[in-house]
Amino acid sequence: MRYQLHSGTAKVSESFVSYVEDRMERLLTDFSFVIATDIYLQELGDKSPTRQVRLRFQVPGETLVAEEKADNFQEAFDKALLAARRQLTRYKETIRS
C-alpha cells in the first residue's frame, strides 16, 4: 500500500474506506511512479460545502496536491481524484520528454 488515509476526527464509513482503496489501487496502477500518497479528510463545520478532501502525491522530485470541497466525502474525493489524475498525467508527459 502506497497511500495513507488521515481522517482525524471526521467519521467515515467502512464502505467509503473500501471505495477509496479501490479507486486508489486503480490510480496507482496507472501511475506506477508515485512514491507515496496521503489522503486527508476534514469536516469544515457549518460552512457549505462541509467536507474537504486533500490528496498529496509524492513523485520523484515533486509533490502534487489536489484539494476539493463538497457536501460529502465521496463527492469531494471523486473531484480531487479527477484533479490529481490530470496533474499526474501532465507530470508523466513531462518526464517522458
N, C-alpha and C positions, 0 to 999 in steps of 0.2 A: 504494500500500500504506500503510495507516494503522496498522500494527502491527509490532512487532519481537519476535523470539524470542531470548531470552537463555538459553543453556543452560549457560554456564560450563564446568565440567569434566564435566558429565553427557553421556554418549554417547547420541545419539538417531539413529534410522534415518531414511533418506530417505523411507520410506513414512509415518512418523509426521509428518515435516515437511509432506508433501503433505496429510495428513489435517488437520493444524492449519490449513493455508492454506485448504482447502475449507470447514471449519467457520467460520473467522473471516470469510471472504468472505460467507457466508450471514448471519452475525450482523450484520456491518456494513452489509449491505444493508437489514436490518430496522430498524437504529438508525443512521440517517444523521447524527445529531447528535454522534456520538462523534468527538472530535478526534484522539486517538491511543490506542494500546493497547500495553502491554508485557506479554510473557508470560515469566515466569521459571520455569525448570525447575531443580530441586535434588534431588540424591541425599542422603538422610539417613544413609547408612551402614548399621549393623547393626540399627537400630531397625525396628520393624514398625508401620505401613506404611513403606516405604523410599523412596518418591518423593513429591515435593511440587510442586504447580503453583500459581503465584500469577498472577492476571490483574489488571492495573491499567488502568482506563479513565479517560482524561481527557475529561470532559464539561464544557460551559460552566458555570463557577462551582463545580465539584466534582471530586473524584477518587473513583471507586468501586473497591473492591478485593474480589476473591473468591479465597479460598485453600482448597485441598483436598489431602488426602494419600491415597495408595492404594499398592497393591503394584506398579503400573506407571504409566508416564506417561500412557497413553491413558485409563485409567480415572480418574485424578486430573484430567486435562484435561476430560473429559466432566462430571465432578461440578462443577468450578469454572465451566465454561461455563454449566451449568444455573443455578448460584447467581448468576452475573453476569447472565444473561438476566432473572432475577426482579428484580434490582436495577435494571437498565436499564428494564424495563417500569414499575416504580414511579416512577423518575425521569421517564420520558416522561409518565406520568399527572400528575405534579405540575407539569410545565412547561406542560401543556395547560390546567390550571385556573387 
